[in-house]
Amino acid sequence: MIIKYRIIPIPTIYFNQQLLFLSTIVDTCSSLLAREEVSVNNDSCISNALKISAKMGNLDEGKYIHGNVIKLGMTNVLSLGNQLLQVYVKCSEFVDACKVFDEMCVRNIVTWNTLICGLRYSVERFKTNGYLGFCYFKQMLMESVSPDCITFCGLLRLCVELKGGVWLAKELHCAIVKLGYDQSCFLGATLVDLYGKIGLIGEARCVLDGVLARDLVLWNVMISCYVLNGLGEEAFWLFSLMRLEGFEGDEFTFASLLNSCASLGLYETGRQIQGLVIKVCLNKDVVVESALVDMYAKNEHITDARKAFDAMAFRNVVSWTTIIVGYGRRGDGKQAMELLKRMVREDFVPDELTLASVLSSCGNLSMATETVQVHAYAVKYVFSNSISIGNALINAYSKCGSIAHAYQSFSSIKAPDLFSWTSMIGAYASHGFSKEAIQLFEEMLVNGVKPDSIVFLEVLSACSHGGLFSKGLQYFSLMTNYYQIVPSSEHFACLIDLFGRLGLLNEAYEVLNSMPIESQPDALKAFVGACRIHGDMKLAKWAAEKLFMTDPNDTATYVLMSNLCASDSNWPDAALIWELARERLHNKSPGCSMEIITHGINTLA
């Protein structure tokens, strides 16, 4: 879902002045409280100071004022109690918030709403039991306090995080209708957003249709709901209906539609949306322009994406990340790195996604120096312990051939996930460190990480390249029998290669014929390679012919068959096969290697 706020560039000086002004008010109030110059009957100064403390997230000042409120005997003032509760909720101090709540002699609907709505942030950040919100709701009803729209909004947002939240959401929906709040656009938007996140599109649409006087926010949330669930056609149809009812749309409307064009590959439709954006004078909005850059990049029109980015009047971290990720997705590490440097020069702080994308593209081009530079940025901006950055560093260093640095990055991850283990095991396997790969895999199992088919493929590959026959059979059995993972053609190819390296061609042949799935090119190629090495041309030709029938359009198959005939001194057949392949061979990409030099990369044919 798109965040519902407009990003407006604010001059730094103005922003600092505002912070200084707010801080001065809090300091003045604190000073008055310290000298006890505040009248017991005049609580406006304290109330304002608490509001500012909550807004700024200043917990220390809030606690200081709280202490003076107790000292002055003003704990029974309802408005101050509500403001104190708000301070602790905003600062994510839920234990203290509950304590303040329990000590309040008198509570009103604002008190209950502050606590219930604040629980949502505690659930998201600290995994607090979300059902507490419904416990407080029950207690609120028992104290004869009638809920309002804000109460229901807070409870509905809790449902997203709860098991059984769908049932609770529907119960709340019934209560909303019963109490006559079903015509509220505010509650309608919350319901649509909730139903969209849990995939109940029909229920979301019923809510929209049930509100007679719909506002733009409600339309936007429903469009975002369609986009989130991949229903681009419905989103555009609803946009047309919205315009018929007199709503032109705002930045969030067009950003949602552009996101739909990006995810569904609707390039031409995206260009039409850009025309509408210009028509309604939103072409300078940073949210819309960032979505436009993303749309072009995901539709493989990186030149148009760059033009849109360069034309932006204002940029934020999202804008920079979008264009950098666009280049990273294309594997253009050089441009991604240049943009990252420019981003830092313009005083923008890159986030994890930005750095991970640059690392991925640098790894694809084996840009060792640039990888080290991005690693330095990650350390500078305190992302070095991030799992996503750590995983990206492992892959980047591995592709650059620096296994020591890859393992160092792996070791820096405090709680590596399955992807981290798989990346490091794969790095060892691809560089011939078979024993290290197996040792790390065993360590992963000891740490209680459940392996999947991908990590088993890396381990089997390590066993195959290292000639570790018994270990390979052991892990294949572990995968199929203990973890009940169905082996793919790639797994069988590793097993065939394992037998083939030891000259056990009959066993490899049995594996190939007993595969529960149709023999794929990778398994057949592994068998042909083993037969060539050990001189069994009969089995090699049998597998090559089967390979030709399986994948007749692969030029590598023609080359393989021609080489087989040449190895057997069957020159006429080799020439014939080569002639058949000639028309296809011109489409084959030439082999090349890369050499890193001081000022760039040389491609050597």
C-alpha positions as CSV (number, residue, x, y, z in Angstrom):
1,M,0.0,0.0,0.0
2,I,1.2,3.5,-0.7
3,I,1.9,5.7,2.3
4,K,-0.7,8.5,2.6
5,Y,1.4,11.6,2.9
6,R,2.9,14.1,0.6
7,I,6.7,14.5,0.7
8,I,7.4,18.2,0.6
9,P,11.0,19.4,0.6
10,I,11.5,21.7,3.7
11,P,14.5,23.9,3.9
12,T,16.9,22.6,6.6
13,I,17.1,26.0,8.3
14,Y,13.4,26.2,8.6
15,F,13.2,22.7,10.0
16,N,15.9,23.4,12.5
17,Q,14.2,26.6,13.6
18,Q,11.0,24.7,14.2
19,L,12.8,22.1,16.3
20,L,14.5,24.8,18.3
21,F,11.2,26.6,18.9
22,L,9.5,23.4,20.1
23,S,12.5,22.5,22.3
24,T,12.4,26.0,23.8
25,I,8.7,25.6,24.8
26,V,9.5,22.2,26.5
27,D,12.5,23.7,28.3
28,T,10.6,26.7,29.5
29,C,7.8,24.5,30.9
30,S,10.3,22.3,32.6
31,S,12.0,25.3,34.1
32,L,8.7,26.6,35.5
33,L,7.8,23.2,36.8
34,A,11.1,23.0,38.6
35,R,10.5,26.3,40.3
36,E,6.8,25.3,41.0
37,E,5.5,28.4,39.3
38,V,2.7,26.6,37.5
39,S,-0.7,27.0,39.0
40,V,-2.6,23.8,39.9
41,N,-5.7,25.1,38.1
42,N,-3.8,26.2,35.0
43,D,-2.6,23.0,33.2
44,S,-2.4,24.4,29.7
45,C,1.4,24.9,29.9
46,I,2.0,21.3,31.0
47,S,-0.5,20.0,28.4
48,N,1.3,21.9,25.6
49,A,4.7,20.6,26.8
50,L,3.5,17.0,26.9
51,K,2.0,17.4,23.4
52,I,5.4,18.6,22.1
53,S,7.2,15.8,23.9
54,A,5.0,13.2,22.3
55,K,5.3,14.8,18.9
56,M,9.1,14.9,19.1
57,G,9.4,11.5,20.8
58,N,11.3,13.0,23.7
59,L,10.9,10.4,26.4
60,D,13.3,12.0,28.9
61,E,11.4,15.3,28.9
62,G,8.1,13.4,29.1
63,K,9.2,11.5,32.2
64,Y,10.6,14.7,33.8
65,I,7.2,16.4,33.3
66,H,5.4,13.3,34.5
67,G,7.4,13.5,37.7
68,N,6.5,17.1,38.3
69,V,2.8,16.4,37.5
70,I,2.9,13.8,40.4
71,K,4.7,16.3,42.6
72,L,2.1,19.0,42.0
73,G,-0.7,16.6,42.7
74,M,-2.2,16.9,39.2
75,T,-2.4,13.2,38.4
76,N,-6.2,13.2,38.5
77,V,-6.5,15.8,35.7
78,L,-8.0,13.8,32.8
79,S,-6.4,15.9,30.0
80,L,-2.9,15.6,31.5
81,G,-3.4,11.8,32.0
82,N,-4.3,11.4,28.3
83,Q,-1.3,13.5,27.2
84,L,1.0,11.4,29.4
85,L,-0.4,8.3,27.9
86,Q,0.2,9.7,24.5
87,V,3.9,10.4,25.3
88,Y,4.6,6.8,26.4
89,V,2.7,5.4,23.4
90,K,4.5,7.5,20.9
91,C,7.9,6.6,22.5
92,S,7.0,2.9,22.3
93,E,7.1,2.6,26.1
94,F,4.0,0.4,26.4
95,V,4.7,-0.9,29.9
96,D,4.8,2.6,31.3
97,A,1.8,3.5,29.2
98,C,-0.2,0.7,30.7
99,K,0.9,1.8,34.2
100,V,-0.3,5.3,33.6
101,F,-3.6,3.9,32.2
102,D,-4.2,1.7,35.2
103,E,-3.5,4.6,37.6
104,M,-6.1,6.9,36.0
105,C,-9.1,7.4,38.1
106,V,-11.3,8.7,35.3
107,R,-11.0,7.7,31.6
108,N,-12.9,8.9,28.5
109,I,-13.0,7.6,24.9
110,V,-9.7,9.5,24.1
111,T,-8.0,7.5,26.9
112,W,-9.1,4.1,25.5
113,N,-8.4,5.1,21.9
114,T,-4.9,6.2,22.7
115,L,-4.1,2.9,24.3
116,I,-5.8,0.7,21.8
117,C,-4.3,2.5,18.8
118,G,-0.9,2.6,20.4
119,L,-0.9,-1.2,20.7
120,R,-0.6,-1.5,17.0
121,Y,3.0,0.0,17.0
122,S,3.9,-2.2,20.0
123,V,2.8,-5.3,18.1
124,E,4.7,-4.4,15.0
125,R,8.0,-3.4,16.7
126,F,8.1,-5.6,19.8
127,K,5.7,-8.5,19.0
128,T,3.4,-7.6,21.9
129,N,0.3,-9.7,22.1
130,G,-2.2,-8.0,19.8
131,Y,-5.1,-9.6,21.6
132,L,-4.5,-7.2,24.4
133,G,-6.2,-4.5,22.3
134,F,-9.4,-6.6,22.2
135,C,-9.1,-7.2,26.0
136,Y,-9.0,-3.5,26.6
137,F,-11.9,-3.1,24.1
138,K,-14.0,-5.6,26.1
139,Q,-13.1,-3.8,29.4
140,M,-14.1,-0.5,27.7
141,L,-17.5,-1.8,26.8
142,M,-18.0,-3.2,30.4
143,E,-17.3,0.4,31.7
144,S,-20.1,1.6,29.4
145,V,-17.8,3.6,27.1
146,S,-19.2,3.7,23.6
147,P,-16.6,3.1,20.8
148,D,-16.2,5.6,18.0
149,C,-14.5,5.4,14.5
150,I,-11.0,5.8,15.9
151,T,-11.6,2.8,18.3
152,F,-12.6,0.6,15.4
153,C,-9.8,1.9,13.2
154,G,-7.2,0.9,15.9
155,L,-8.8,-2.6,16.3
156,L,-9.0,-3.2,12.6
157,R,-5.3,-2.4,12.2
158,L,-4.5,-4.9,14.9
159,C,-6.3,-7.7,12.9
160,V,-3.5,-7.7,10.3
161,E,-1.0,-8.9,12.8
162,L,-3.2,-11.5,14.5
163,K,-3.8,-15.2,13.8
164,G,-7.6,-15.4,13.1
165,G,-7.6,-11.7,12.3
166,V,-10.0,-12.3,9.4
167,W,-12.7,-13.6,11.7
168,L,-12.1,-10.7,14.1
169,A,-12.2,-8.2,11.2
170,K,-15.6,-9.5,10.0
171,E,-17.0,-9.3,13.6
172,L,-15.8,-5.7,13.9
173,H,-17.3,-5.0,10.5
174,C,-20.7,-6.2,11.7
175,A,-20.4,-4.0,14.8
176,I,-19.5,-1.0,12.6
177,V,-22.7,-1.5,10.6
178,K,-24.8,-2.1,13.7
179,L,-23.6,1.2,15.3
180,G,-24.2,3.1,12.0
181,Y,-20.6,3.9,11.2
182,D,-20.6,2.1,7.9
183,Q,-21.0,5.4,6.0
184,S,-17.7,6.8,7.4
185,C,-15.1,7.2,4.7
186,F,-12.4,7.0,7.3
187,L,-13.5,3.6,8.6
188,G,-14.4,2.5,5.1
189,A,-10.8,3.2,3.9
190,T,-9.4,1.2,6.9
191,L,-11.7,-1.7,6.2
192,V,-10.8,-1.7,2.5
193,D,-7.1,-1.6,3.3
194,L,-7.4,-4.5,5.8
195,Y,-9.4,-6.7,3.4
196,G,-6.9,-5.9,0.6
197,K,-3.9,-6.9,2.7
198,I,-5.5,-10.3,3.5
199,G,-6.7,-10.9,0.0
200,L,-10.4,-10.5,0.4
201,I,-11.0,-8.3,-2.6
202,G,-14.8,-9.0,-2.8
203,E,-15.3,-7.8,0.7
204,A,-13.2,-4.7,0.1
205,R,-15.3,-3.8,-3.0
206,C,-18.5,-4.3,-1.0
207,V,-17.3,-1.8,1.6
208,L,-16.5,0.7,-1.2
209,D,-19.9,0.2,-2.8
210,G,-21.7,0.5,0.5
211,V,-20.4,4.0,1.2
212,L,-22.7,6.5,-0.5
213,A,-20.5,9.6,-0.2
214,R,-17.1,8.4,-1.1
215,D,-14.0,10.6,-0.8
216,L,-10.8,10.5,-2.7
217,V,-8.9,8.6,0.0
218,L,-11.4,5.8,-0.1
219,W,-11.1,5.6,-3.9
220,N,-7.3,5.6,-3.6
221,V,-7.2,2.8,-1.0
222,M,-9.5,0.6,-3.2
223,I,-7.3,1.2,-6.3
224,S,-4.2,0.3,-4.2
225,C,-6.0,-2.8,-3.0
226,Y,-6.4,-4.0,-6.6
227,V,-2.8,-3.1,-7.4
228,L,-1.5,-5.0,-4.4
229,N,-3.3,-8.1,-5.5
230,G,-2.2,-7.9,-9.1
231,L,-5.6,-6.9,-10.5
232,G,-4.4,-4.1,-12.8
233,E,-7.4,-4.2,-15.1
234,E,-9.8,-3.7,-12.2
235,A,-7.6,-0.9,-10.9
236,F,-7.8,1.0,-14.2
237,W,-11.6,0.3,-14.5
238,L,-12.1,1.7,-11.0
239,F,-10.0,4.8,-11.9
240,S,-12.3,5.5,-14.8
241,L,-15.4,5.1,-12.6
242,M,-13.8,7.5,-10.1
243,R,-13.2,10.1,-12.7
244,L,-16.9,9.8,-13.8
245,E,-17.8,10.7,-10.3
246,G,-15.8,13.9,-10.5
247,F,-12.5,12.9,-8.9
248,E,-9.4,13.7,-11.0
249,G,-7.1,11.8,-8.7
250,D,-4.0,12.9,-6.7
251,E,-0.4,11.8,-6.4
252,F,-1.4,8.6,-4.6
253,T,-3.9,7.6,-7.3
254,F,-1.3,8.0,-10.1
255,A,1.5,6.4,-8.1
256,S,-0.7,3.3,-7.5
257,L,-1.6,3.1,-11.2
258,L,2.1,3.5,-12.2
259,N,3.0,0.7,-9.8
260,S,0.5,-1.5,-11.5
261,C,2.0,-0.7,-14.8
262,A,5.5,-1.6,-13.4
263,S,4.5,-4.9,-12.0
264,L,2.4,-6.0,-14.9
265,G,4.7,-4.8,-17.7
266,L,2.2,-2.3,-19.1
267,Y,4.6,0.1,-20.7
268,E,2.2,1.9,-23.1
269,T,-0.4,2.3,-20.4
270,G,2.2,3.8,-18.2
271,R,3.0,6.4,-20.8
272,Q,-0.7,7.3,-21.0
273,I,-0.8,7.7,-17.2
274,Q,2.2,10.0,-17.5
275,G,0.2,12.1,-19.9
276,L,-2.6,12.4,-17.4
277,V,-0.1,13.3,-14.7
278,I,1.2,16.2,-16.8
279,K,-2.4,17.2,-17.5
280,V,-3.3,17.5,-13.8
281,C,0.0,19.2,-13.0
282,L,1.5,16.4,-10.8
283,N,4.6,15.9,-12.9
284,K,6.7,17.7,-10.3
285,D,5.5,15.5,-7.4
286,V,8.3,13.3,-6.0
287,V,5.9,10.4,-5.2
288,V,4.6,10.3,-8.7
289,E,7.9,10.8,-10.4
290,S,9.5,8.1,-8.3
291,A,6.8,5.7,-9.4
292,L,7.3,6.8,-13.0
293,V,11.0,6.0,-12.8
294,D,10.2,2.6,-11.4
295,M,7.7,1.9,-14.1
296,Y,10.2,2.6,-16.9
297,A,13.0,0.7,-15.2
298,K,10.9,-2.4,-14.6
299,N,9.7,-2.3,-18.2
300,E,13.3,-2.5,-19.4
301,H,13.3,1.2,-20.6
302,I,16.2,2.4,-18.4
303,T,16.9,5.3,-20.7
304,D,13.4,6.7,-20.2
305,A,13.8,6.0,-16.5
306,R,17.0,8.0,-16.4
307,K,15.4,10.9,-18.3
308,A,12.5,10.9,-15.8
309,F,14.9,10.8,-12.9
310,D,17.0,13.7,-14.3
311,A,13.9,15.8,-14.9
312,M,12.8,15.5,-11.2
313,A,12.5,18.9,-9.5
314,F,13.0,17.2,-6.0
315,R,14.4,13.9,-5.1
316,N,14.3,11.8,-2.0
317,V,15.9,8.5,-0.9
318,V,13.2,6.5,-2.6
319,S,13.9,8.3,-5.9
320,W,17.6,7.5,-5.8
321,T,17.0,4.0,-4.7
322,T,14.5,3.4,-7.5
323,I,16.9,4.4,-10.3
324,I,19.9,2.6,-8.7
325,V,17.9,-0.6,-8.3
326,G,16.8,-0.1,-12.0
327,Y,20.4,-0.1,-13.1
328,G,21.3,-2.9,-10.6
329,R,18.5,-5.1,-12.1
330,R,20.1,-4.7,-15.5
331,G,23.5,-5.6,-14.1
332,D,24.9,-2.2,-14.9
333,G,27.2,-1.9,-11.9
334,K,29.1,1.0,-13.2
335,Q,26.1,3.3,-13.5
336,A,24.7,2.1,-10.2
337,M,28.0,2.9,-8.5
338,E,28.2,6.3,-10.1
339,L,24.7,7.2,-8.9
340,L,25.4,5.9,-5.4
341,K,28.4,8.2,-5.2
342,R,26.4,11.1,-6.5
343,M,23.6,10.3,-4.0
344,V,26.0,10.5,-1.1
345,R,27.6,13.8,-2.5
346,E,24.1,15.3,-2.4
347,D,23.7,14.4,1.3
348,F,21.2,11.6,0.9
349,V,21.8,8.6,3.1
350,P,21.4,5.3,1.2
351,D,19.2,2.6,2.7
352,E,19.7,-1.2,2.8
353,L,17.9,-1.7,-0.6
354,T,20.1,0.8,-2.3
355,L,23.4,-0.8,-1.1
356,A,22.2,-4.3,-1.7
357,S,21.2,-3.5,-5.3
358,V,24.6,-1.9,-6.0
359,L,26.4,-4.9,-4.5
360,S,24.4,-7.3,-6.6
361,S,25.3,-5.4,-9.8
362,C,28.9,-5.0,-8.8
363,G,29.1,-8.8,-8.2
364,N,27.7,-9.6,-11.6
365,L,30.5,-7.6,-13.2
366,S,33.2,-8.9,-10.8
367,M,33.9,-5.3,-9.7
368,A,36.1,-6.0,-6.7
369,T,37.2,-2.4,-6.0
370,E,33.6,-1.1,-6.1
371,T,32.4,-3.9,-3.9
372,V,34.9,-2.9,-1.2
373,Q,33.7,0.8,-1.6
374,V,30.1,-0.2,-1.1
375,H,31.1,-2.3,1.9
376,A,32.7,0.8,3.3
377,Y,29.4,2.7,2.8
378,A,27.6,-0.1,4.6
379,V,29.9,0.1,7.6
380,K,29.6,4.0,7.6
381,Y,25.8,3.9,7.6
382,V,25.7,1.1,10.2
383,F,24.3,-1.5,7.8
384,S,27.2,-3.9,8.1
385,N,25.2,-6.3,10.5
386,S,22.1,-6.3,8.3
387,I,21.2,-9.7,6.9
388,S,20.3,-8.3,3.4
389,I,23.6,-6.4,3.2
390,G,25.5,-9.4,4.5
391,N,24.0,-11.7,1.9
392,A,24.7,-9.3,-0.9
393,L,28.3,-8.9,0.2
394,I,28.7,-12.7,0.3
395,N,27.5,-13.0,-3.3
396,A,29.5,-10.0,-4.5
397,Y,32.8,-11.1,-3.0
398,S,32.2,-14.6,-4.2
399,K,31.7,-13.5,-7.8
400,C,34.8,-11.4,-7.5
401,G,36.8,-14.5,-6.3
402,S,37.4,-13.2,-2.8
403,I,36.2,-16.1,-0.7
404,A,38.0,-14.8,2.5
405,H,36.1,-11.6,2.4
406,A,32.9,-13.5,1.6
407,Y,33.3,-15.6,4.7
408,Q,34.2,-12.5,6.8
409,S,30.9,-10.9,5.6
410,F,29.0,-14.2,6.5
411,S,30.6,-14.2,10.0
412,S,29.5,-10.6,10.6
413,I,25.8,-11.6,10.3
414,K,24.6,-12.2,13.9
415,A,21.7,-14.5,13.0
416,P,22.3,-15.8,9.4
417,D,19.1,-17.0,7.7
418,L,18.9,-19.9,5.2
419,F,19.8,-17.6,2.3
420,S,23.0,-16.6,4.1
421,W,24.0,-20.2,4.7
422,T,23.2,-21.1,1.1
423,S,25.1,-18.2,-0.4
424,M,28.3,-19.0,1.6
425,I,28.0,-22.8,0.9
426,G,27.5,-22.0,-2.8
427,A,30.5,-19.6,-2.7
428,Y,32.7,-22.4,-1.4
429,A,31.3,-24.9,-3.8
430,S,31.8,-22.7,-6.9
431,H,35.4,-22.0,-6.1
432,G,36.4,-25.6,-5.4
433,F,36.4,-25.5,-1.6
434,S,34.3,-28.7,-1.3
435,K,35.4,-29.7,2.2
436,E,34.7,-26.2,3.5
437,A,31.2,-26.2,1.9
438,I,30.4,-29.5,3.6
439,Q,31.7,-28.4,6.9
440,L,29.6,-25.2,6.8
441,F,26.5,-27.3,5.8
442,E,27.0,-29.5,8.8
443,E,27.4,-26.4,11.0
444,M,24.1,-25.1,9.5
445,L,22.3,-28.3,10.5
446,V,23.7,-28.1,14.0
447,N,22.4,-24.6,14.3
448,G,18.9,-25.9,13.6
449,V,18.4,-24.3,10.2
450,K,16.2,-26.5,8.0
451,P,17.7,-27.0,4.5
452,D,15.8,-26.6,1.3
453,S,16.3,-28.0,-2.2
454,I,18.6,-25.1,-3.2
455,V,21.2,-25.6,-0.4
456,F,21.2,-29.3,-1.1
457,L,22.0,-28.6,-4.7
458,E,25.0,-26.5,-3.6
459,V,26.2,-29.2,-1.3
460,L,25.8,-31.9,-4.0
461,S,27.6,-29.7,-6.4
462,A,30.5,-29.4,-3.9
463,C,30.6,-33.2,-3.5
464,S,30.5,-33.7,-7.2
465,H,33.4,-31.2,-7.9
466,G,35.4,-32.5,-5.0
467,G,34.9,-36.2,-5.8
468,L,33.3,-36.8,-2.4
469,F,31.3,-39.9,-3.5
470,S,30.1,-41.2,-0.1
471,K,29.2,-37.8,1.2
472,G,27.3,-37.0,-2.0
473,L,25.2,-40.2,-1.6
474,Q,24.7,-39.5,2.1
475,Y,23.3,-36.0,1.4
476,F,21.1,-37.2,-1.5
477,S,19.6,-39.8,0.8
478,L,19.2,-37.2,3.6
479,M,17.4,-34.9,1.2
480,T,15.0,-37.4,-0.2
481,N,14.4,-39.7,2.8
482,Y,14.7,-37.5,5.9
483,Y,13.6,-34.0,4.6
484,Q,11.2,-35.5,2.0
485,I,12.5,-33.1,-0.7
486,V,11.7,-34.2,-4.2
487,P,14.9,-34.0,-6.2
488,S,14.9,-31.9,-9.4
489,S,16.8,-32.6,-12.6
490,E,19.7,-30.5,-11.3
491,H,20.0,-32.8,-8.2
492,F,20.1,-35.9,-10.4
493,A,22.7,-34.2,-12.7
494,C,25.0,-33.8,-9.6
495,L,24.4,-37.4,-8.7
496,I,25.2,-38.6,-12.3
497,D,28.3,-36.4,-12.4
498,L,29.3,-37.9,-9.0
499,F,29.1,-41.5,-10.4
500,G,30.7,-40.4,-13.7
501,R,33.8,-38.9,-12.1
502,L,34.6,-42.3,-10.6
503,G,33.9,-44.1,-13.9
504,L,30.8,-45.8,-12.6
505,L,28.9,-45.3,-15.9
506,N,26.5,-48.2,-15.4
507,E,25.4,-46.7,-12.1
508,A,25.1,-43.3,-13.7
509,Y,23.1,-44.9,-16.5
510,E,20.7,-46.5,-14.0
511,V,20.2,-43.1,-12.3
512,L,19.4,-41.4,-15.6
513,N,16.9,-44.1,-16.6
514,S,15.2,-44.3,-13.1
515,M,14.6,-40.5,-12.8
516,P,10.9,-39.9,-11.9
517,I,10.9,-36.9,-14.2
518,E,11.9,-36.7,-17.8
519,S,15.6,-36.4,-18.4
520,Q,16.5,-32.8,-18.7
521,P,19.5,-31.3,-20.7
522,D,21.7,-30.8,-17.6
523,A,21.4,-34.4,-16.5
524,L,22.1,-35.7,-20.1
525,K,25.0,-33.3,-20.6
526,A,26.6,-34.5,-17.3
527,F,26.2,-38.1,-18.5
528,V,27.7,-37.4,-21.9
529,G,30.6,-35.6,-20.3
530,A,31.3,-38.6,-18.1
531,C,31.1,-41.0,-21.0
532,R,33.6,-38.9,-23.1
533,I,36.1,-38.8,-20.2
534,H,36.0,-42.6,-19.7
535,G,35.8,-43.5,-23.5
536,D,32.4,-45.1,-23.6
537,M,31.3,-43.7,-27.0
538,K,28.3,-46.0,-27.3
539,L,26.6,-44.6,-24.2
540,A,27.8,-41.1,-25.1
541,K,26.1,-41.2,-28.5
542,W,22.9,-42.7,-27.0
543,A,22.7,-39.8,-24.5
544,A,23.7,-37.2,-27.1
545,E,20.9,-38.4,-29.4
546,K,18.4,-38.2,-26.5
547,L,19.7,-34.8,-25.7
548,F,19.2,-33.7,-29.3
549,M,15.6,-34.8,-29.2
550,T,15.0,-33.1,-25.8
551,D,16.5,-29.8,-26.8
552,P,17.0,-29.6,-30.6
553,N,17.3,-25.8,-30.7
554,D,20.3,-25.6,-28.3
555,T,23.4,-24.9,-30.4
556,A,25.6,-26.4,-27.6
557,T,23.9,-29.8,-28.4
558,Y,25.2,-29.7,-32.0
559,V,28.7,-28.8,-30.8
560,L,28.6,-31.6,-28.3
561,M,27.5,-34.2,-30.9
562,S,30.0,-33.0,-33.4
563,N,32.8,-33.3,-30.8
564,L,31.7,-36.8,-30.0
565,C,31.9,-37.8,-33.6
566,A,35.4,-36.2,-33.9
567,S,36.6,-38.0,-30.8
568,D,35.6,-41.3,-32.5
569,S,37.3,-40.2,-35.7
570,N,34.0,-40.1,-37.5
571,W,34.8,-37.0,-39.5
572,P,31.9,-37.3,-42.1
573,D,29.2,-37.3,-39.4
574,A,31.1,-34.5,-37.5
575,A,31.1,-32.3,-40.7
576,L,27.4,-33.1,-41.3
577,I,26.4,-32.1,-37.8
578,W,28.5,-29.0,-38.0
579,E,26.8,-28.0,-41.2
580,L,23.4,-28.4,-39.6
581,A,24.4,-26.3,-36.7
582,R,26.0,-23.5,-38.8
583,E,22.7,-21.5,-39.1
584,R,22.1,-21.6,-35.4
585,L,25.7,-21.0,-34.3
586,H,25.7,-17.4,-35.4
587,N,23.2,-16.7,-32.6
588,K,25.5,-18.2,-30.0
589,S,27.1,-15.5,-27.7
590,P,30.9,-15.5,-28.1
591,G,32.9,-16.5,-25.0
592,C,34.9,-13.8,-23.3
593,S,36.7,-13.0,-20.1
594,M,37.1,-9.8,-18.2
595,E,40.3,-8.1,-17.0
596,I,40.0,-5.4,-14.3
597,I,42.4,-2.5,-15.1
598,T,42.9,0.8,-13.4
599,H,40.4,2.8,-15.4
600,G,37.8,0.2,-16.2
601,I,37.2,-3.3,-17.5
602,N,38.6,-4.9,-20.7
603,T,36.6,-7.6,-22.4
604,L,38.9,-10.2,-24.0
605,A,37.5,-12.4,-26.7
